[in-house]
Amino acid sequence: MAKVRKAVIAAAGMGTRFLPQTKAMPKEMLPIIDKPVIQLVVEGLVAAGVEDIIIVTGPTKRAIEDHFDRSLELEDALHAKGKSDVAAELATIADMANFIYVRQKGSPSGNARPIINASHLIGEEPFFFFFADDFFSGDTSTAQQLLQAYEKTGSSVMALRQVPSEEISSYGIANVTERLDDGLVKIKGVIEKPSADKAPSNFASGSGYLLNPTIFPILDKEMVSSRGEVEITDAVNELVQNEDFYGLEIKGDYHDTGNPEAYLYTLISLALKDERYGDNLREFLQKIIT
């Protein structure tokens, strides 16, 4: 079985729901206390053994490149101020992986476009595909859990989470054909935003995929969805006609940063669990709420 060495992160969205904040700053750089969202995603991939991280970007995304690069002037200034531990931490960010940047291009757009743009860098290897605005927190990263499922099955696998019936119509829902052990399910497709009474399960897709290169010939067709976009769901629905495809219910807490309200919930929930700030924040919130 081929080692999974590469990952694609979709980071080309304009972040219009966060304007004017995202006019000059990428939404992927929104802070979760002291780390940008995209760094949390990268750390999870690196924990799974990923060596090459391909970030597919768009205009106004230069801050992402700067973040994952060395800043020698800043590091020197920190050393001079006796903050060598902070300087060392900054240096490790650039050394986590080999970072490759690809500018998204092509029309129509859609969440499959980043894979199409990065395919020439992946070759005939399995790869992770993650988004930069949602993630799971927990003892084992999403990528590590997906990798364990892949090593068990040898097949493509997607991250899943169970959602309540009132939220089903907001997500792509997996059509589950068989429930295996430890959260692993076999699926035969994904239905986009069905009503609760027509949904084949309550397993929503989210956070990421580990895909075999057999998906590339399908993506090369650039099938256009009813929404006028090239979508990963359409490619998955064709792929499952020819080979096994699995979903994995991820262990951990799901967090979304795709809109301001969800971002605030994520920030507060993670800050409350932070050993540095959690107790004081909880005390502060209790004061202003009461």
N, C-alpha and C positions, 0 to 999 in steps of 0.2 A: 504494500500500500504506500502510495507516494506521501512524503512528508508535506504538511500544509505550511508553506513558508511565506505566502503572500496574502495580502488583504487589500481590499478596495474600500475606501470610506467616501460616501457621497457628501460633499460639502459645497455644492454649487448654488444652493437656494438663496434667494435674495433676502429672506427674513423680513418680509413686508409687515408681518404682524407685530414686529418689534420697532418699527419706525417711530420716531427718528433715530433711536439708539443705533440701529443697524445701518444707517446711511453710510457710515465710514468704518464700523466695526462688524466683523462677521458674527452672525448669531451663534456660530459654533464656538466662539470665544467668550460667550457669556459665562461669568464665573460661578462655580459651585464652591463657595467660600474662597479658597485661594488657588483653585485649579480651573481652567476652562473646561467646558463640557467635552470637547473633542479629546482632551488629554486623558480623561477618564476612559473614553472608548479605546484610545491607543493603549493605555496601560493594560486593559483587559485582553487585547489582542497579543501584546508582547508576553503576557503571562501564559498564553497558549503556544508560545514558541514561534510567533510570526517574526520574520526577519525583514521583509520588504513591505512597507506600507505605502500604498498609492492613494493619494488624496486628490479627488477630482473636484476642482474648484471653479469659481467664476470670478467676475469682477469684484473688486473691493475685498479680496481675500488674502491680501499680502500679509496681514497680521498672523495668519496661520503659519505661513512659511517662516516668518521671523520667530515665532514662538518655539518651533522645533529646530531652530538653528542656534549655534553658539552666539553668545553676546560677550565677547572678550573684554570690551571696555567696562561693561557692567560687572562682570566677574572680578576684574582687577580692582574696581572701586569697592566692591564688597570685601575683598581680601584686605585692602588697605584700612577698612573700618573694623577689622577684626571679625567679620561675618563670613569666615571661610566655609562654615557649614552650609550657609545659604548658597554661596557661590558653587560649591560642589553639587548641591541639589540641582541647580540650574544647568550645570554641565551635563548631568545625567539625562536630562530631557532629550538633548540632541543625540545622545548615544543609545537611546532605547531601541532604535531600528534604523534601517535605511529608508529615508523619506523621499518619495518621488511625487512630483506635482504635475498634474495634467489639467489643462484648461478644458472645461466641458464645451463641446461643440456638437452641432448637428441639430436637425429639426425633423420631427417634433421632439420636444423635451419629454421628460418623464423619469421615474425612478429607476428605470433600466438603462438610461443613457450613460450613467457613469461606468457601468460594466462594459458597455460597448466601446466607450472611449479608452478604457484601460486594457482591453483584451489583448492587445499586441504586447503588453508587458507581462502578461500572465502565462501565455503559452498553453501547453497541455498539462496544466497542473490544477489540482483542487485549490480553492481560494475562499477566503472569508469575504462577505459583503455586508458592511455595516452602515447604518445611518449615524449622523453626528448629532442628533437631537433627542435620542432616547436611549436608555440603558437600564440594566439591572444592577443593583448593589447587593453584595453578599460575600460569603467566604470564598466562593469559586466564581470566576468571571463567566459571562455568557459564552465567550469564545472557548474557554476551557471545557465547558459542559457540552457545547456543540462538537468539539473535537473528540471527546469521549464517545459520543453517539456515532460519529463518523467512523471511528476506529472499530466500533462494534458492528456496524452495518456495511461499511464501504460505500454508502449511498449519500446523496445530498440530503441535508437536514436543515430545517428552519426553526428559529426560536418561536415558542408559543407561550401564551399565558391564558388562563381562564378568566373570562370577564362576565359580569352579571348580565342578565337578559336585557336590561334597559340600555346597555352600552353596545350590544352586538351590532346594531345597524351603523356603528361608527367605524368598523374595522373590517379587514379581510378575515374571513372565518374559514378555518381548515375543515375540509370534508374528510373526516376520520373514518377509516375502514377497519382498523384493528388497534386495540390498545395493548401494548406490550408492557414490560416492566420498567419501573423507575422513571415514569413520566414520558416514556418514548411511545409515539403513536405512528402508525403508517397512514399516509394520506393519499388521496387521489385527486387532489386539487384544492383550490382556494376560491371561495365565492366572495366577491367584493360587496361589503355593506348590505347583507341581506336583512330582512326584517326578522325579528326574534322567532316568529312562528315558522319561518322558512329556512332558518339556519340549520346546517347539518351538525353543528356542535356549538360549544361555547368557547372553543379555542381560537383566540385571535392571534394573528401574526404580529410580530413586533421585534424590533431591535436588530435582528441580523440573520444571516444565512451562512452555511458552509456548502459550497456548490462544486460539483464536479465539472470539468471543462466540457462535458457533453451538452451543456446549456448554450455554448457559444453559437453553434449552427442555428439554433432557434432564435437567439437574439439577433443574429445577422439578418434575419428576415425583416427586422424592425416592424413588427406587427403593431398597428395603431389601434388602441382601445377605443371604446365608445366615448371616452373622455378626450380623445384626440392626442393621446400620449403613448409612448412606449413604456410598458409596465412590466415589472418583474413577475407579477402575478400571472399574466398571460403566458410568459415563458415557462413558468412552473407548471401551469395547467397543460401545456403541450408536452413537457418533459415527462410528466407522470404517466403519459400514455405509452411510453416506451421503456421505462425503468422504474425501479422502486424509489420512493421518495418518503422521507420521514419528517416528523415534527417532534420537538422536544419541549416539554413544559419546563421552563427555566426556574431553578430554585433561586429565590432572592426577591427583593422588592423592586418593582418596576417603577421607573421614573421617566417622565416626559418633560421636555423643555421646548416643545414646538410652538407654544403660544404663551403669552405673558402669565395667564392664570396658572397654567400647568407648571411653568418655570418657578413661580413663587411657591407653589406647593412642594416642588422638588427641593428647592433651596432651603425652605424652613424644615422639612422633614429630615434632611440630611444634616443640617446644622444642629438640630436637637439631639442627634446621635453622636455628634462630634465631641470627643473627650475634652477638647480645649474650650469649647464655647457652649456646649449643650446645656449645662446646669444654669449658667447665667442667662442664657436666652430663654429657657423655660420660665425662670423666675420673672424676667422682664415681660414676657407674654402674659403671664398670669396677672401681673399688675395692671397692664393696659386693658386687658379683657374685662376684668372685674371692676 
